Amino acid sequence: MSEMSGFQRKFLNRAGAVDLFTQEEFDKELELAKEEIVKMAIVITAQSVSIEREICATIAEKFNPAAADAIRKHRGNITLLEMPDAKD
């Protein structure tokens, strides 16, 4: 699909129905929108992990307080082998 001429854009724009954009303008705005979506997804994912970690720590507190502390402090994956024993 070819770009519209200046005359075509002005003529169609006067109809007032919609704003017209070139493909380049559209691509630029689309890229900005994608960046915003990715940024928001990262923030929401981090918040979700934080909430999940706190819930897991609350559950673990009943059985092993040291493990609950490890869950709250750790910033990566925790395996059961890495968790401290209740004796610690």
LINDA-V535546 format. One record per pair of residues at least 24 apart in sequence whose ideal C-beta (glycine too) atoms are under 8 Angstrom apart, sorted by the first residue. I is the first residue (numbers start at 1). J is the second residue. Records with the same first field share a line. If there is no record, write none. Layout:
I=J, J
//
This chain:
none
//
